[in-house]
Amino acid sequence: MDADKETLLIEIGTEELPPASIQLLTETFAAQLTEAFDEVGIEYGAVHAFHSPRRIGFQARDVASCSASRVDSRKGPAMDKAFDDNGVPTKAALGFARSCGVEVRQLETMETGKGRWLCHHSTIPGQSLERLIGAILDQALVKLPVVRPMRWGNGVDSFVRPVHWLVLLHGSRILPWQRWGLQSDRYTHGHRVHCPEPLVLEHADDYLELLRAKGYVLASPEERRNRVIDCIDKAAAAFGGHVIRQQKLLDDINGIVEWPVALGGRFEERFLALPAEVLHATLQGHQRCFPVYDHQNRLMPSFIGIANIES
């Protein structure tokens, strides 16, 4: 069976995911999928995992349209147990041949350090990706680290948050999969406000650019994080200061925005008399904002917040 290779795209569209676990969910999903591809013999190239507050995405390049054929080798009983003194097959030989679906005369022998044994080699043909993908996805979902799974509507399937759309494309072809009362398709969704209508994915390679250009969504967590860093640095420079990039705060914000936009704010200077720990706890811990510091690393009466909308 010929194996055409195309980009595979999987997207699970949800209600807002918990930012603290979205990275782990995405990485585990990608790891389980590639592990399953290895097990069934589906070839694939570079793998990318995507996420935003409303989606978990997986993209793999050069994914074969079918699994590779493989040779299944089975070891049977030892020769002295397989035949009696007259060379007649014993129950052990007959049972092994029956389990392999062949006659005893079709079995082969193999030499080991412990003697000669009956054996059987068979070629298992590859199966189409279309046929395998449903079971692969179901298996991957079972192994996701979902602490408190949710059910919604009249469905029996659960997930970390309610699921509203499924994208499953191999190149330009839709692969069939049903889950959560949904059927896989080629329709993704962009930003809730900036792009309320569905977006049509003609090809799996179009995913990132379509969401970025028309959907107001940066689905790549790395690209989104870089955008956050760039816009907070520029906003702080406008105040004549800089920010200290607190990693946990960056992670939290990266998990709650799809289209980051920096907003600068000020507070009254008299609050600088408070202990710095109080201001840090208020700005970073409660408001998810970045404090601004002057060139001597002293707090300024300014802060940078990240919005999820262009206002």
Sequence and secondary structure as in RCSB ss.txt:
>XXXX:A:sequence
MDADKETLLIEIGTEELPPASIQLLTETFAAQLTEAFDEVGIEYGAVHAFHSPRRIGFQARDVASCSASRVDSRK
GPAMDKAFDDNGVPTKAALGFARSCGVEVRQLETMETGKGRWLCHHSTIPGQSLERLIGAILDQALVKLPVVRPM
RWGNGVDSFVRPVHWLVLLHGSRILPWQRWGLQSDRYTHGHRVHCPEPLVLEHADDYLELLRAKGYVLASPEERR
NRVIDCIDKAAAAFGGHVIRQQKLLDDINGIVEWPVALGGRFEERFLALPAEVLHATLQGHQRCFPVYDHQNRLM
PSFIGIANIES
>XXXX:A:secstr
    EEEEEEEEEES   TTTHHHHHHHHHHHHHHHHHHHT     EEEEEETTEEEEEEEEEESB   EEEEEE
EEEHHHHB TTS B HHHHHHHHHHTS GGG EEEEETTEEEEEEEEEE   BHHHHHHHHHHHHHHTS  SS B
  TT    BSS EEEEEEEETTEE   EETTEE BSEEE  TTT  SEEE SSGGGHHHHHHHTS     HHHHH
HHHHHHHHHHHHHTT B    HHHHHHHHTT SS EEEEEE  GGGGGS HHHHHIIIIIIT  EEEE TTS EE
EEEEEEESS  
